Amino acid sequence: MNMELEEAIQGMSIEDDTPLILSSQAKFCSVERNACSLIGRFLNPSHQRMSNWILDMPRIWRIYSTVRGVALFQDRFQFFFKSEDDLLEILKSGVWTQDEWCVLMERWVEKPPEDYLMFLPVWVRLRNIPVNYYTEDTIKEIAGCVGNVIKIELDLEKYQAQDYVRVQILFDVRNFLRNHKAIQVPSGELVSVTFDYERIRKRCFLCQRLTHEKVDCPLRQQESNPISSGFANNLVKSKEMHQKEIDHAMISKKSSCYSESGLKESSVVLNK
């Protein structure tokens, strides 16, 4: 009787892992509704508030009744627009931030590529460009060290009051922000061109990435990890002791060789 009861309980606890097959009927699919929407994600979700973002952005965008936000995951969200013009206007506005950390947004696609929501369109200010190489091709080459160039704001026939050139790039958020780049001109002279990123506020000041603060940086955690540090120190000490033993053995061996050589020479002299 007990065996039958145990088998019954085991049978009840086994979950049905057969996948649920969704119907292809239109009422089960939201593709048509998603067509005029954007998907976004927080780069540092532990320091960004989703509820504030969903509720505040329609007011900030000044399109109160024509957009609706939905929180999808801790770091993902979706905004539905009634007007495609409004959607495109938001996307071309540049970098948006929540609690001073960057937010990625792209237009919804039914089958997103692997690098979906990995690139941030950002305006960069380039300073200290070599005077004799102040051309669009040179600027594009230099800005390409940061990301894929989208647009260069440069007109060599007009006045330029600012001491920089603005370039819009697609920045891969898996990389670090480069603050400067050494440029060598054909004469051999080195010039350091600096990069300033518009509307990017917070970043890690240790590794220059946009996904965490300095206190949470993996590089700092590795340095402060007592286990890994202790292991590294012990490894160094072990190598040093091993090297000392080798050096001592080599010295002893040389001394032995010298002693044997001296004995042989003395023996030769005495025999003579």
C-alpha positions in Angstrom: 0.0 0.0 0.0 2.8 2.4 0.9 4.5 1.6 -2.4 1.4 2.5 -4.4 1.1 5.8 -2.5 4.7 6.6 -3.1 4.4 5.9 -6.8 1.2 8.1 -7.0 3.0 11.0 -5.3 6.0 10.7 -7.7 3.6 10.7 -10.6 2.0 13.9 -9.4 5.3 15.7 -8.9 6.6 15.0 -12.5 6.1 18.1 -14.6 4.9 18.0 -18.2 7.9 19.4 -20.1 6.1 19.2 -23.5 6.3 22.6 -25.1 3.1 24.6 -25.6 2.7 25.2 -29.3 1.1 28.6 -30.0 -1.4 29.0 -32.7 -0.6 31.0 -35.9 -4.0 32.8 -35.7 -3.8 36.6 -35.7 -5.4 36.9 -32.3 -2.4 35.2 -30.7 0.2 37.4 -32.4 1.1 41.1 -31.6 3.4 41.7 -34.6 1.0 44.3 -36.1 0.7 46.2 -32.9 4.6 46.1 -32.4 5.2 47.6 -35.8 5.1 51.1 -34.4 7.1 50.6 -31.2 10.6 50.6 -29.9 12.5 48.3 -27.6 15.0 49.5 -25.1 17.2 48.3 -22.2 19.0 49.8 -19.3 22.8 49.5 -19.3 23.0 49.5 -15.5 19.6 48.2 -14.4 20.6 47.8 -10.7 21.0 51.6 -10.5 18.1 52.6 -12.8 14.3 52.7 -11.9 12.0 51.2 -14.5 8.8 52.5 -13.0 10.1 56.1 -13.2 11.2 55.6 -16.8 7.9 54.2 -18.0 5.8 56.9 -16.2 8.1 60.0 -16.8 9.1 59.6 -20.5 5.8 60.5 -22.1 5.8 63.8 -20.2 9.5 64.4 -21.0 8.8 63.6 -24.7 5.7 65.8 -24.6 3.5 63.2 -26.3 1.3 62.3 -23.3 -1.6 60.6 -24.9 0.1 59.1 -28.0 2.6 56.8 -26.4 2.4 53.9 -23.9 5.2 52.2 -22.0 5.4 48.6 -20.9 8.1 47.1 -18.6 9.1 43.7 -20.0 12.0 42.6 -17.8 14.1 44.2 -15.1 16.2 45.8 -17.8 13.9 45.7 -20.9 11.0 47.9 -21.9 8.8 48.7 -24.9 7.0 51.9 -26.0 4.1 51.9 -28.3 3.5 55.0 -30.5 0.4 56.1 -32.3 2.5 58.2 -34.6 5.6 56.9 -36.5 6.9 60.5 -36.7 7.0 60.6 -32.9 8.9 57.3 -32.8 11.5 58.5 -35.3 11.9 61.8 -33.5 12.7 60.0 -30.3 15.3 57.7 -31.9 17.2 60.5 -33.6 17.3 62.7 -30.4 20.6 61.0 -29.3 21.5 59.5 -26.0 18.8 59.2 -23.3 19.6 58.5 -19.7 17.7 57.3 -16.6 19.3 58.2 -13.2 22.2 59.4 -15.3 23.0 56.0 -16.8 22.6 55.4 -20.5 19.5 53.7 -22.1 19.6 51.9 -25.4 16.7 52.1 -27.7 16.0 50.7 -31.2 13.0 50.2 -33.4 11.2 46.9 -32.9 12.0 44.2 -35.4 10.3 40.8 -35.5 13.5 38.8 -35.7 16.3 40.9 -34.0 19.9 40.2 -34.9 22.5 39.1 -32.4 23.9 42.6 -31.9 20.4 44.1 -31.3 20.5 46.7 -28.5 24.3 46.7 -28.5 25.0 50.0 -30.2 24.5 53.5 -28.9 24.3 56.5 -31.4 26.3 59.2 -29.7 27.8 62.6 -30.7 31.5 62.9 -30.0 33.5 66.1 -29.9 37.0 65.7 -31.4 39.7 68.2 -30.3 43.3 68.9 -31.2 43.1 67.6 -34.7 46.4 68.2 -36.6 46.2 71.5 -38.4 47.6 70.3 -41.7 45.2 67.3 -41.7 42.0 69.1 -41.0 39.9 67.3 -43.6 36.8 65.2 -43.5 38.7 62.0 -44.5 41.1 62.5 -41.6 38.3 63.2 -39.1 36.4 60.1 -40.2 39.6 58.0 -39.8 40.2 59.3 -36.3 36.5 59.0 -35.2 36.5 55.4 -36.5 38.8 54.5 -33.6 35.7 55.0 -31.3 32.9 53.6 -33.4 31.2 53.4 -36.8 30.9 56.9 -38.2 27.3 58.0 -39.1 27.7 61.8 -39.7 30.3 64.5 -39.6 29.3 68.1 -38.9 32.0 69.9 -40.9 31.8 72.7 -43.5 35.2 74.0 -44.5 33.6 76.9 -46.3 31.8 78.4 -43.2 32.9 79.9 -39.9 33.6 77.5 -37.0 33.5 79.2 -33.6 34.0 76.1 -31.5 37.4 74.4 -31.0 36.0 70.9 -31.8 34.4 68.9 -34.6 31.2 67.0 -33.9 30.9 63.4 -35.2 28.0 61.1 -34.7 29.1 57.4 -34.2 27.5 54.1 -33.4 29.3 53.0 -30.2 29.4 49.3 -29.2 28.5 49.3 -25.5 30.5 46.2 -25.0 33.7 48.3 -25.5 35.2 51.0 -23.3 35.0 54.7 -23.9 38.2 56.0 -25.4 39.2 59.4 -24.0 42.0 60.1 -26.4 44.0 58.6 -29.3 47.6 59.1 -30.3 47.9 60.2 -33.9 51.3 60.0 -35.8 51.5 62.3 -38.8 53.7 61.4 -41.8 56.6 63.6 -40.4 56.7 61.3 -37.4 55.2 63.9 -34.9 52.7 62.5 -32.4 49.5 64.3 -31.6 46.9 63.3 -29.0 43.3 63.8 -30.2 40.8 63.9 -27.4 37.1 62.6 -27.4 34.3 64.1 -25.4 30.9 62.3 -25.4 27.8 64.4 -25.4 25.0 63.5 -22.9 26.9 60.6 -21.4 27.0 61.2 -17.7 28.0 58.2 -15.7 30.5 55.5 -16.5 33.1 53.3 -14.7 36.2 55.5 -14.1 38.4 52.4 -13.8 37.6 50.5 -17.1 35.6 53.3 -18.8 32.5 51.1 -19.5 28.9 52.2 -19.3 27.5 49.2 -17.5 28.6 49.7 -13.9 30.2 52.0 -11.4 33.8 51.9 -10.2 32.9 50.1 -7.0 31.3 47.3 -9.0 34.0 47.0 -11.6 35.3 43.4 -12.3 38.8 44.7 -12.5 38.7 46.2 -9.0 37.1 43.0 -7.6 39.9 40.9 -9.1 42.5 43.2 -7.5 40.8 43.2 -4.1 40.0 39.5 -4.0 42.2 38.2 -1.1 42.1 34.6 -2.4 43.4 35.5 -5.9 45.9 38.0 -4.4 47.1 35.5 -1.9 47.4 32.8 -4.5 49.4 35.2 -6.8 51.7 36.2 -3.9 52.3 32.6 -3.0 53.0 31.7 -6.6 55.6 34.5 -6.8 57.2 33.4 -3.6 57.3 29.8 -4.7 59.0 30.8 -8.0 61.5 33.0 -6.1 62.4 30.1 -3.7 62.7 27.7 -6.6 65.0 30.1 -8.4 67.2 30.5 -5.3 67.5 26.7 -5.0 68.5 26.5 -8.6 71.1 29.3 -8.1 72.4 27.6 -5.0 72.8 24.3 -6.8 74.6 25.9 -9.7 77.0 27.7 -7.3 77.7 24.4 -5.5 78.3 22.6 -8.7 80.7 25.3 -9.9 82.6 25.2 -6.6 82.8 21.4 -6.8 84.2 21.6 -10.4 86.8 24.2 -9.3 87.9 22.0 -6.4 88.2 18.9 -8.6 90.2 21.0 -11.1 92.5 22.3 -8.4 93.1 18.8 -7.1 94.0 17.5 -10.5 96.4 20.4 -11.1 98.1 19.8 -7.8 98.4 16.1 -8.5 100.1 16.9 -11.8 102.6 19.3 -10.1 103.4 16.8 -7.5 103.9 14.0 -10.0 106.4 16.2 -11.8 
